[in-house]
Amino acid sequence: MATKIIVYTKNNCPNCMRAKMLLDSCPVEVEIVEKNIEESIEAYDECVNKYESNTAPTFRINGRTIMGFNEGEIMNVLGL
């Protein structure tokens, strides 16, 4: 079963692009849901108010919130 990953992104964000490349090449099965906080007020409110993050990218993986692009932490949460 694929691990669901929600990624909160912004337009023209270099770390968001790096994060998407990392997840696209992930050696485990993942379901990626991208939510752009500049294009969706609902995504912005969810990211900022629910998960208390104003950083892009922000990840929700296995019930955990990861703020910013931290490859090591992402891989650790995925069990890699």
PyMOL Python script that loads the backbone (N, CA, C, O; Angstrom):
from pymol import cmd

cmd.read_pdbstr("""\
ATOM      1  N   MET A   1       0.838  -1.181   0.000  1.00  0.00           N
ATOM      2  CA  MET A   1       0.000   0.000   0.000  1.00  0.00           C
ATOM      3  C   MET A   1       0.883   1.246   0.000  1.00  0.00           C
ATOM      4  O   MET A   1       1.863   1.321   0.742  1.00  0.00           O
ATOM      5  N   ALA A   2       0.539   2.196  -0.816  1.00  0.00           N
ATOM      6  CA  ALA A   2       1.339   3.412  -0.954  1.00  0.00           C
ATOM      7  C   ALA A   2       1.200   4.305   0.275  1.00  0.00           C
ATOM      8  O   ALA A   2       0.128   4.404   0.872  1.00  0.00           O
ATOM      9  N   THR A   3       2.295   4.944   0.635  1.00  0.00           N
ATOM     10  CA  THR A   3       2.289   5.935   1.698  1.00  0.00           C
ATOM     11  C   THR A   3       1.811   7.257   1.114  1.00  0.00           C
ATOM     12  O   THR A   3       2.356   7.742   0.122  1.00  0.00           O
ATOM     13  N   LYS A   4       0.789   7.835   1.737  1.00  0.00           N
ATOM     14  CA  LYS A   4       0.264   9.117   1.257  1.00  0.00           C
ATOM     15  C   LYS A   4       1.119  10.250   1.808  1.00  0.00           C
ATOM     16  O   LYS A   4       1.376  10.333   3.009  1.00  0.00           O
ATOM     17  N   ILE A   5       1.551  11.119   0.902  1.00  0.00           N
ATOM     18  CA  ILE A   5       2.360  12.276   1.275  1.00  0.00           C
ATOM     19  C   ILE A   5       1.671  13.519   0.742  1.00  0.00           C
ATOM     20  O   ILE A   5       1.435  13.643  -0.460  1.00  0.00           O
ATOM     21  N   ILE A   6       1.350  14.438   1.642  1.00  0.00           N
ATOM     22  CA  ILE A   6       0.821  15.733   1.225  1.00  0.00           C
ATOM     23  C   ILE A   6       1.982  16.710   1.248  1.00  0.00           C
ATOM     24  O   ILE A   6       2.700  16.815   2.243  1.00  0.00           O
ATOM     25  N   VAL A   7       2.161  17.426   0.140  1.00  0.00           N
ATOM     26  CA  VAL A   7       3.240  18.407   0.032  1.00  0.00           C
ATOM     27  C   VAL A   7       2.611  19.769  -0.229  1.00  0.00           C
ATOM     28  O   VAL A   7       1.933  19.971  -1.236  1.00  0.00           O
ATOM     29  N   TYR A   8       2.845  20.697   0.689  1.00  0.00           N
ATOM     30  CA  TYR A   8       2.386  22.073   0.515  1.00  0.00           C
ATOM     31  C   TYR A   8       3.514  22.835  -0.167  1.00  0.00           C
ATOM     32  O   TYR A   8       4.633  22.897   0.344  1.00  0.00           O
ATOM     33  N   THR A   9       3.212  23.415  -1.324  1.00  0.00           N
ATOM     34  CA  THR A   9       4.235  24.056  -2.144  1.00  0.00           C
ATOM     35  C   THR A   9       3.866  25.497  -2.467  1.00  0.00           C
ATOM     36  O   THR A   9       2.762  25.962  -2.180  1.00  0.00           O
ATOM     37  N   LYS A  10       4.834  26.193  -3.077  1.00  0.00           N
ATOM     38  CA  LYS A  10       4.639  27.545  -3.601  1.00  0.00           C
ATOM     39  C   LYS A  10       5.156  27.567  -5.036  1.00  0.00           C
ATOM     40  O   LYS A  10       5.938  26.706  -5.438  1.00  0.00           O
ATOM     41  N   ASN A  11       4.718  28.548  -5.791  1.00  0.00           N
ATOM     42  CA  ASN A  11       5.217  28.739  -7.151  1.00  0.00           C
ATOM     43  C   ASN A  11       6.679  29.183  -7.113  1.00  0.00           C
ATOM     44  O   ASN A  11       7.086  29.909  -6.205  1.00  0.00           O
ATOM     45  N   ASN A  12       7.452  28.757  -8.078  1.00  0.00           N
ATOM     46  CA  ASN A  12       8.851  29.179  -8.238  1.00  0.00           C
ATOM     47  C   ASN A  12       9.684  28.968  -6.980  1.00  0.00           C
ATOM     48  O   ASN A  12      10.527  29.798  -6.639  1.00  0.00           O
ATOM     49  N   CYS A  13       9.450  27.873  -6.304  1.00  0.00           N
ATOM     50  CA  CYS A  13      10.158  27.543  -5.064  1.00  0.00           C
ATOM     51  C   CYS A  13      11.186  26.454  -5.371  1.00  0.00           C
ATOM     52  O   CYS A  13      10.807  25.313  -5.635  1.00  0.00           O
ATOM     53  N   PRO A  14      12.490  26.786  -5.340  1.00  0.00           N
ATOM     54  CA  PRO A  14      13.519  25.789  -5.664  1.00  0.00           C
ATOM     55  C   PRO A  14      13.466  24.548  -4.771  1.00  0.00           C
ATOM     56  O   PRO A  14      13.627  23.429  -5.259  1.00  0.00           O
ATOM     57  N   ASN A  15      13.244  24.736  -3.476  1.00  0.00           N
ATOM     58  CA  ASN A  15      13.187  23.575  -2.580  1.00  0.00           C
ATOM     59  C   ASN A  15      11.944  22.729  -2.820  1.00  0.00           C
ATOM     60  O   ASN A  15      11.969  21.517  -2.606  1.00  0.00           O
ATOM     61  N   CYS A  16      10.858  23.355  -3.263  1.00  0.00           N
ATOM     62  CA  CYS A  16       9.655  22.591  -3.615  1.00  0.00           C
ATOM     63  C   CYS A  16       9.941  21.710  -4.823  1.00  0.00           C
ATOM     64  O   CYS A  16       9.520  20.554  -4.868  1.00  0.00           O
ATOM     65  N   MET A  17      10.649  22.250  -5.790  1.00  0.00           N
ATOM     66  CA  MET A  17      11.007  21.472  -6.981  1.00  0.00           C
ATOM     67  C   MET A  17      11.934  20.319  -6.614  1.00  0.00           C
ATOM     68  O   MET A  17      11.774  19.208  -7.119  1.00  0.00           O
ATOM     69  N   ARG A  18      12.905  20.578  -5.734  1.00  0.00           N
ATOM     70  CA  ARG A  18      13.809  19.515  -5.276  1.00  0.00           C
ATOM     71  C   ARG A  18      13.031  18.424  -4.549  1.00  0.00           C
ATOM     72  O   ARG A  18      13.297  17.235  -4.729  1.00  0.00           O
ATOM     73  N   ALA A  19      12.072  18.836  -3.730  1.00  0.00           N
ATOM     74  CA  ALA A  19      11.267  17.874  -2.974  1.00  0.00           C
ATOM     75  C   ALA A  19      10.460  16.986  -3.911  1.00  0.00           C
ATOM     76  O   ALA A  19      10.391  15.773  -3.708  1.00  0.00           O
ATOM     77  N   LYS A  20       9.850  17.577  -4.933  1.00  0.00           N
ATOM     78  CA  LYS A  20       9.064  16.785  -5.887  1.00  0.00           C
ATOM     79  C   LYS A  20       9.951  15.803  -6.638  1.00  0.00           C
ATOM     80  O   LYS A  20       9.543  14.669  -6.889  1.00  0.00           O
ATOM     81  N   MET A  21      11.163  16.227  -6.999  1.00  0.00           N
ATOM     82  CA  MET A  21      12.096  15.325  -7.682  1.00  0.00           C
ATOM     83  C   MET A  21      12.473  14.165  -6.766  1.00  0.00           C
ATOM     84  O   MET A  21      12.534  13.018  -7.208  1.00  0.00           O
ATOM     85  N   LEU A  22      12.726  14.460  -5.493  1.00  0.00           N
ATOM     86  CA  LEU A  22      13.070  13.414  -4.531  1.00  0.00           C
ATOM     87  C   LEU A  22      11.931  12.404  -4.407  1.00  0.00           C
ATOM     88  O   LEU A  22      12.162  11.196  -4.459  1.00  0.00           O
ATOM     89  N   LEU A  23      10.718  12.891  -4.244  1.00  0.00           N
ATOM     90  CA  LEU A  23       9.578  11.995  -4.063  1.00  0.00           C
ATOM     91  C   LEU A  23       9.271  11.200  -5.327  1.00  0.00           C
ATOM     92  O   LEU A  23       8.858  10.043  -5.249  1.00  0.00           O
ATOM     93  N   ASP A  24       9.471  11.815  -6.489  1.00  0.00           N
ATOM     94  CA  ASP A  24       9.249  11.104  -7.753  1.00  0.00           C
ATOM     95  C   ASP A  24      10.218   9.940  -7.935  1.00  0.00           C
ATOM     96  O   ASP A  24       9.901   8.965  -8.616  1.00  0.00           O
ATOM     97  N   SER A  25      11.400  10.043  -7.326  1.00  0.00           N
ATOM     98  CA  SER A  25      12.401   8.978  -7.461  1.00  0.00           C
ATOM     99  C   SER A  25      12.478   8.092  -6.216  1.00  0.00           C
ATOM    100  O   SER A  25      13.415   7.308  -6.067  1.00  0.00           O
ATOM    101  N   CYS A  26      11.508   8.217  -5.338  1.00  0.00           N
ATOM    102  CA  CYS A  26      11.498   7.476  -4.078  1.00  0.00           C
ATOM    103  C   CYS A  26      11.422   5.971  -4.344  1.00  0.00           C
ATOM    104  O   CYS A  26      10.624   5.531  -5.172  1.00  0.00           O
ATOM    105  N   PRO A  27      12.252   5.170  -3.643  1.00  0.00           N
ATOM    106  CA  PRO A  27      12.272   3.723  -3.883  1.00  0.00           C
ATOM    107  C   PRO A  27      11.095   2.968  -3.262  1.00  0.00           C
ATOM    108  O   PRO A  27      10.975   1.760  -3.464  1.00  0.00           O
ATOM    109  N   VAL A  28      10.233   3.644  -2.517  1.00  0.00           N
ATOM    110  CA  VAL A  28       9.033   3.000  -1.977  1.00  0.00           C
ATOM    111  C   VAL A  28       7.816   3.608  -2.659  1.00  0.00           C
ATOM    112  O   VAL A  28       7.877   4.707  -3.212  1.00  0.00           O
ATOM    113  N   GLU A  29       6.716   2.878  -2.610  1.00  0.00           N
ATOM    114  CA  GLU A  29       5.493   3.350  -3.268  1.00  0.00           C
ATOM    115  C   GLU A  29       4.876   4.487  -2.456  1.00  0.00           C
ATOM    116  O   GLU A  29       4.570   4.326  -1.275  1.00  0.00           O
ATOM    117  N   VAL A  30       4.697   5.639  -3.106  1.00  0.00           N
ATOM    118  CA  VAL A  30       4.102   6.795  -2.446  1.00  0.00           C
ATOM    119  C   VAL A  30       2.980   7.367  -3.310  1.00  0.00           C
ATOM    120  O   VAL A  30       3.009   7.287  -4.538  1.00  0.00           O
ATOM    121  N   GLU A  31       2.002   7.940  -2.637  1.00  0.00           N
ATOM    122  CA  GLU A  31       0.931   8.686  -3.296  1.00  0.00           C
ATOM    123  C   GLU A  31       1.153  10.142  -2.915  1.00  0.00           C
ATOM    124  O   GLU A  31       1.017  10.508  -1.747  1.00  0.00           O
ATOM    125  N   ILE A  32       1.491  10.967  -3.886  1.00  0.00           N
ATOM    126  CA  ILE A  32       1.827  12.362  -3.627  1.00  0.00           C
ATOM    127  C   ILE A  32       0.623  13.239  -3.941  1.00  0.00           C
ATOM    128  O   ILE A  32       0.060  13.183  -5.034  1.00  0.00           O
ATOM    129  N   VAL A  33       0.241  14.051  -2.958  1.00  0.00           N
ATOM    130  CA  VAL A  33      -0.824  15.029  -3.137  1.00  0.00           C
ATOM    131  C   VAL A  33      -0.183  16.398  -2.950  1.00  0.00           C
ATOM    132  O   VAL A  33       0.249  16.746  -1.851  1.00  0.00           O
ATOM    133  N   GLU A  34      -0.126  17.169  -4.030  1.00  0.00           N
ATOM    134  CA  GLU A  34       0.480  18.498  -3.962  1.00  0.00           C
ATOM    135  C   GLU A  34      -0.604  19.540  -3.756  1.00  0.00           C
ATOM    136  O   GLU A  34      -1.620  19.544  -4.452  1.00  0.00           O
ATOM    137  N   LYS A  35      -0.377  20.427  -2.787  1.00  0.00           N
ATOM    138  CA  LYS A  35      -1.302  21.523  -2.510  1.00  0.00           C
ATOM    139  C   LYS A  35      -0.504  22.825  -2.549  1.00  0.00           C
ATOM    140  O   LYS A  35       0.376  23.049  -1.718  1.00  0.00           O
ATOM    141  N   ASN A  36      -0.816  23.669  -3.512  1.00  0.00           N
ATOM    142  CA  ASN A  36      -0.094  24.925  -3.680  1.00  0.00           C
ATOM    143  C   ASN A  36      -0.737  25.992  -2.804  1.00  0.00           C
ATOM    144  O   ASN A  36      -1.902  26.338  -2.994  1.00  0.00           O
ATOM    145  N   ILE A  37       0.025  26.513  -1.842  1.00  0.00           N
ATOM    146  CA  ILE A  37      -0.527  27.475  -0.883  1.00  0.00           C
ATOM    147  C   ILE A  37      -0.679  28.875  -1.471  1.00  0.00           C
ATOM    148  O   ILE A  37      -1.305  29.735  -0.852  1.00  0.00           O
ATOM    149  N   GLU A  38      -0.120  29.117  -2.649  1.00  0.00           N
ATOM    150  CA  GLU A  38      -0.312  30.404  -3.314  1.00  0.00           C
ATOM    151  C   GLU A  38      -1.537  30.389  -4.224  1.00  0.00           C
ATOM    152  O   GLU A  38      -2.075  31.441  -4.566  1.00  0.00           O
ATOM    153  N   GLU A  39      -1.967  29.207  -4.607  1.00  0.00           N
ATOM    154  CA  GLU A  39      -3.086  29.089  -5.541  1.00  0.00           C
ATOM    155  C   GLU A  39      -4.381  28.648  -4.880  1.00  0.00           C
ATOM    156  O   GLU A  39      -5.443  28.711  -5.499  1.00  0.00           O
ATOM    157  N   SER A  40      -4.309  28.207  -3.638  1.00  0.00           N
ATOM    158  CA  SER A  40      -5.502  27.715  -2.941  1.00  0.00           C
ATOM    159  C   SER A  40      -5.534  28.255  -1.516  1.00  0.00           C
ATOM    160  O   SER A  40      -4.654  27.954  -0.709  1.00  0.00           O
ATOM    161  N   ILE A  41      -6.552  29.053  -1.214  1.00  0.00           N
ATOM    162  CA  ILE A  41      -6.689  29.586   0.142  1.00  0.00           C
ATOM    163  C   ILE A  41      -6.941  28.455   1.136  1.00  0.00           C
ATOM    164  O   ILE A  41      -6.523  28.535   2.291  1.00  0.00           O
ATOM    165  N   GLU A  42      -7.623  27.402   0.688  1.00  0.00           N
ATOM    166  CA  GLU A  42      -7.863  26.253   1.570  1.00  0.00           C
ATOM    167  C   GLU A  42      -6.547  25.566   1.933  1.00  0.00           C
ATOM    168  O   GLU A  42      -6.330  25.198   3.088  1.00  0.00           O
ATOM    169  N   ALA A  43      -5.674  25.397   0.946  1.00  0.00           N
ATOM    170  CA  ALA A  43      -4.368  24.782   1.207  1.00  0.00           C
ATOM    171  C   ALA A  43      -3.540  25.665   2.133  1.00  0.00           C
ATOM    172  O   ALA A  43      -2.878  25.167   3.044  1.00  0.00           O
ATOM    173  N   TYR A  44      -3.577  26.974   1.901  1.00  0.00           N
ATOM    174  CA  TYR A  44      -2.840  27.913   2.759  1.00  0.00           C
ATOM    175  C   TYR A  44      -3.348  27.821   4.200  1.00  0.00           C
ATOM    176  O   TYR A  44      -2.556  27.682   5.132  1.00  0.00           O
ATOM    177  N   ASP A  45      -4.668  27.898   4.380  1.00  0.00           N
ATOM    178  CA  ASP A  45      -5.242  27.830   5.726  1.00  0.00           C
ATOM    179  C   ASP A  45      -4.891  26.520   6.420  1.00  0.00           C
ATOM    180  O   ASP A  45      -4.564  26.514   7.607  1.00  0.00           O
ATOM    181  N   GLU A  46      -4.957  25.415   5.690  1.00  0.00           N
ATOM    182  CA  GLU A  46      -4.632  24.108   6.254  1.00  0.00           C
ATOM    183  C   GLU A  46      -3.176  24.065   6.707  1.00  0.00           C
ATOM    184  O   GLU A  46      -2.874  23.632   7.819  1.00  0.00           O
ATOM    185  N   CYS A  47      -2.284  24.514   5.840  1.00  0.00           N
ATOM    186  CA  CYS A  47      -0.851  24.477   6.142  1.00  0.00           C
ATOM    187  C   CYS A  47      -0.518  25.371   7.338  1.00  0.00           C
ATOM    188  O   CYS A  47       0.175  24.951   8.264  1.00  0.00           O
ATOM    189  N   VAL A  48      -1.016  26.596   7.307  1.00  0.00           N
ATOM    190  CA  VAL A  48      -0.663  27.577   8.337  1.00  0.00           C
ATOM    191  C   VAL A  48      -1.418  27.333   9.643  1.00  0.00           C
ATOM    192  O   VAL A  48      -0.810  27.311  10.713  1.00  0.00           O
ATOM    193  N   ASN A  49      -2.720  27.153   9.563  1.00  0.00           N
ATOM    194  CA  ASN A  49      -3.526  27.068  10.782  1.00  0.00           C
ATOM    195  C   ASN A  49      -3.562  25.674  11.401  1.00  0.00           C
ATOM    196  O   ASN A  49      -3.484  25.540  12.623  1.00  0.00           O
ATOM    197  N   LYS A  50      -3.677  24.650  10.585  1.00  0.00           N
ATOM    198  CA  LYS A  50      -3.765  23.287  11.122  1.00  0.00           C
ATOM    199  C   LYS A  50      -2.395  22.732  11.500  1.00  0.00           C
ATOM    200  O   LYS A  50      -2.240  22.096  12.542  1.00  0.00           O
ATOM    201  N   TYR A  51      -1.394  22.980  10.635  1.00  0.00           N
ATOM    202  CA  TYR A  51      -0.070  22.404  10.863  1.00  0.00           C
ATOM    203  C   TYR A  51       0.957  23.422  11.327  1.00  0.00           C
ATOM    204  O   TYR A  51       2.125  23.084  11.520  1.00  0.00           O
ATOM    205  N   GLU A  52       0.527  24.675  11.508  1.00  0.00           N
ATOM    206  CA  GLU A  52       1.369  25.748  12.053  1.00  0.00           C
ATOM    207  C   GLU A  52       2.671  25.922  11.288  1.00  0.00           C
ATOM    208  O   GLU A  52       3.734  26.092  11.884  1.00  0.00           O
ATOM    209  N   SER A  53       2.580  25.878   9.964  1.00  0.00           N
ATOM    210  CA  SER A  53       3.762  26.056   9.128  1.00  0.00           C
ATOM    211  C   SER A  53       3.504  27.131   8.088  1.00  0.00           C
ATOM    212  O   SER A  53       2.473  27.128   7.414  1.00  0.00           O
ATOM    213  N   ASN A  54       4.445  28.046   7.966  1.00  0.00           N
ATOM    214  CA  ASN A  54       4.378  29.037   6.889  1.00  0.00           C
ATOM    215  C   ASN A  54       5.572  28.859   5.958  1.00  0.00           C
ATOM    216  O   ASN A  54       5.989  29.790   5.268  1.00  0.00           O
ATOM    217  N   THR A  55       6.112  27.642   5.955  1.00  0.00           N
ATOM    218  CA  THR A  55       7.288  27.303   5.166  1.00  0.00           C
ATOM    219  C   THR A  55       6.895  26.395   4.006  1.00  0.00           C
ATOM    220  O   THR A  55       6.053  25.508   4.147  1.00  0.00           O
ATOM    221  N   ALA A  56       7.513  26.632   2.875  1.00  0.00           N
ATOM    222  CA  ALA A  56       7.323  25.735   1.730  1.00  0.00           C
ATOM    223  C   ALA A  56       8.682  25.177   1.338  1.00  0.00           C
ATOM    224  O   ALA A  56       9.660  25.919   1.255  1.00  0.00           O
ATOM    225  N   PRO A  57       8.745  23.890   1.100  1.00  0.00           N
ATOM    226  CA  PRO A  57       7.656  22.938   1.207  1.00  0.00           C
ATOM    227  C   PRO A  57       7.413  22.504   2.649  1.00  0.00           C
ATOM    228  O   PRO A  57       8.308  22.554   3.493  1.00  0.00           O
ATOM    229  N   THR A  58       6.200  22.083   2.904  1.00  0.00           N
ATOM    230  CA  THR A  58       5.823  21.430   4.154  1.00  0.00           C
ATOM    231  C   THR A  58       5.228  20.087   3.774  1.00  0.00           C
ATOM    232  O   THR A  58       4.454  19.990   2.823  1.00  0.00           O
ATOM    233  N   PHE A  59       5.590  19.053   4.518  1.00  0.00           N
ATOM    234  CA  PHE A  59       5.162  17.687   4.222  1.00  0.00           C
ATOM    235  C   PHE A  59       4.319  17.141   5.361  1.00  0.00           C
ATOM    236  O   PHE A  59       4.562  17.446   6.528  1.00  0.00           O
ATOM    237  N   ARG A  60       3.317  16.323   5.011  1.00  0.00           N
ATOM    238  CA  ARG A  60       2.578  15.513   5.971  1.00  0.00           C
ATOM    239  C   ARG A  60       2.783  14.066   5.550  1.00  0.00           C
ATOM    240  O   ARG A  60       2.301  13.630   4.505  1.00  0.00           O
ATOM    241  N   ILE A  61       3.511  13.331   6.388  1.00  0.00           N
ATOM    242  CA  ILE A  61       3.828  11.931   6.099  1.00  0.00           C
ATOM    243  C   ILE A  61       3.577  11.119   7.366  1.00  0.00           C
ATOM    244  O   ILE A  61       4.137  11.417   8.421  1.00  0.00           O
ATOM    245  N   ASN A  62       2.746  10.108   7.262  1.00  0.00           N
ATOM    246  CA  ASN A  62       2.485   9.214   8.403  1.00  0.00           C
ATOM    247  C   ASN A  62       2.136   9.983   9.674  1.00  0.00           C
ATOM    248  O   ASN A  62       2.614   9.648  10.758  1.00  0.00           O
ATOM    249  N   GLY A  63       1.304  11.012   9.539  1.00  0.00           N
ATOM    250  CA  GLY A  63       0.871  11.784  10.699  1.00  0.00           C
ATOM    251  C   GLY A  63       1.878  12.791  11.215  1.00  0.00           C
ATOM    252  O   GLY A  63       1.627  13.458  12.219  1.00  0.00           O
ATOM    253  N   ARG A  64       3.002  12.909  10.553  1.00  0.00           N
ATOM    254  CA  ARG A  64       4.040  13.859  10.980  1.00  0.00           C
ATOM    255  C   ARG A  64       4.112  15.027  10.024  1.00  0.00           C
ATOM    256  O   ARG A  64       3.862  14.884   8.827  1.00  0.00           O
ATOM    257  N   THR A  65       4.455  16.180  10.560  1.00  0.00           N
ATOM    258  CA  THR A  65       4.657  17.382   9.755  1.00  0.00           C
ATOM    259  C   THR A  65       6.145  17.661   9.680  1.00  0.00           C
ATOM    260  O   THR A  65       6.828  17.726  10.702  1.00  0.00           O
ATOM    261  N   ILE A  66       6.639  17.826   8.471  1.00  0.00           N
ATOM    262  CA  ILE A  66       8.040  18.189   8.248  1.00  0.00           C
ATOM    263  C   ILE A  66       8.035  19.537   7.548  1.00  0.00           C
ATOM    264  O   ILE A  66       7.492  19.679   6.452  1.00  0.00           O
ATOM    265  N   MET A  67       8.643  20.521   8.191  1.00  0.00           N
ATOM    266  CA  MET A  67       8.681  21.873   7.642  1.00  0.00           C
ATOM    267  C   MET A  67      10.009  22.112   6.949  1.00  0.00           C
ATOM    268  O   MET A  67      11.071  21.954   7.551  1.00  0.00           O
ATOM    269  N   GLY A  68       9.944  22.494   5.682  1.00  0.00           N
ATOM    270  CA  GLY A  68      11.156  22.733   4.910  1.00  0.00           C
ATOM    271  C   GLY A  68      11.652  21.451   4.267  1.00  0.00           C
ATOM    272  O   GLY A  68      11.201  20.355   4.596  1.00  0.00           O
ATOM    273  N   PHE A  69      12.591  21.610   3.344  1.00  0.00           N
ATOM    274  CA  PHE A  69      13.134  20.455   2.627  1.00  0.00           C
ATOM    275  C   PHE A  69      14.278  19.864   3.429  1.00  0.00           C
ATOM    276  O   PHE A  69      15.376  20.420   3.474  1.00  0.00           O
ATOM    277  N   ASN A  70      14.008  18.727   4.064  1.00  0.00           N
ATOM    278  CA  ASN A  70      14.998  18.020   4.861  1.00  0.00           C
ATOM    279  C   ASN A  70      14.993  16.566   4.387  1.00  0.00           C
ATOM    280  O   ASN A  70      14.235  15.735   4.887  1.00  0.00           O
ATOM    281  N   GLU A  71      15.852  16.283   3.415  1.00  0.00           N
ATOM    282  CA  GLU A  71      15.864  14.963   2.781  1.00  0.00           C
ATOM    283  C   GLU A  71      16.043  13.840   3.793  1.00  0.00           C
ATOM    284  O   GLU A  71      15.365  12.816   3.707  1.00  0.00           O
ATOM    285  N   GLY A  72      16.941  14.019   4.747  1.00  0.00           N
ATOM    286  CA  GLY A  72      17.194  12.983   5.742  1.00  0.00           C
ATOM    287  C   GLY A  72      15.969  12.678   6.582  1.00  0.00           C
ATOM    288  O   GLY A  72      15.663  11.512   6.833  1.00  0.00           O
ATOM    289  N   GLU A  73      15.272  13.701   7.015  1.00  0.00           N
ATOM    290  CA  GLU A  73      14.078  13.498   7.836  1.00  0.00           C
ATOM    291  C   GLU A  73      12.956  12.843   7.025  1.00  0.00           C
ATOM    292  O   GLU A  73      12.241  11.979   7.531  1.00  0.00           O
ATOM    293  N   ILE A  74      12.809  13.261   5.766  1.00  0.00           N
ATOM    294  CA  ILE A  74      11.795  12.662   4.896  1.00  0.00           C
ATOM    295  C   ILE A  74      12.076  11.172   4.718  1.00  0.00           C
ATOM    296  O   ILE A  74      11.172  10.349   4.856  1.00  0.00           O
ATOM    297  N   MET A  75      13.319  10.826   4.415  1.00  0.00           N
ATOM    298  CA  MET A  75      13.692   9.423   4.218  1.00  0.00           C
ATOM    299  C   MET A  75      13.500   8.628   5.505  1.00  0.00           C
ATOM    300  O   MET A  75      13.054   7.481   5.464  1.00  0.00           O
ATOM    301  N   ASN A  76      13.831   9.224   6.639  1.00  0.00           N
ATOM    302  CA  ASN A  76      13.665   8.556   7.926  1.00  0.00           C
ATOM    303  C   ASN A  76      12.196   8.239   8.198  1.00  0.00           C
ATOM    304  O   ASN A  76      11.873   7.128   8.620  1.00  0.00           O
ATOM    305  N   VAL A  77      11.303   9.201   7.962  1.00  0.00           N
ATOM    306  CA  VAL A  77       9.873   8.983   8.188  1.00  0.00           C
ATOM    307  C   VAL A  77       9.332   7.904   7.251  1.00  0.00           C
ATOM    308  O   VAL A  77       8.419   7.162   7.613  1.00  0.00           O
ATOM    309  N   LEU A  78       9.896   7.819   6.049  1.00  0.00           N
ATOM    310  CA  LEU A  78       9.482   6.790   5.091  1.00  0.00           C
ATOM    311  C   LEU A  78      10.126   5.431   5.377  1.00  0.00           C
ATOM    312  O   LEU A  78       9.832   4.448   4.698  1.00  0.00           O
ATOM    313  N   GLY A  79      11.001   5.378   6.381  1.00  0.00           N
ATOM    314  CA  GLY A  79      11.647   4.121   6.743  1.00  0.00           C
ATOM    315  C   GLY A  79      12.803   3.740   5.848  1.00  0.00           C
ATOM    316  O   GLY A  79      13.129   2.560   5.716  1.00  0.00           O
ATOM    317  N   LEU A  80      13.433   4.739   5.224  1.00  0.00           N
ATOM    318  CA  LEU A  80      14.552   4.467   4.312  1.00  0.00           C
ATOM    319  C   LEU A  80      15.876   4.899   4.912  1.00  0.00           C
ATOM    320  O   LEU A  80      16.921   4.744   4.279  1.00  0.00           O
TER     321      LEU A  80
END
""", "prot")
cmd.dss("prot")
cmd.show_as("cartoon", "prot")
cmd.util.cbc("prot")
cmd.orient("prot")
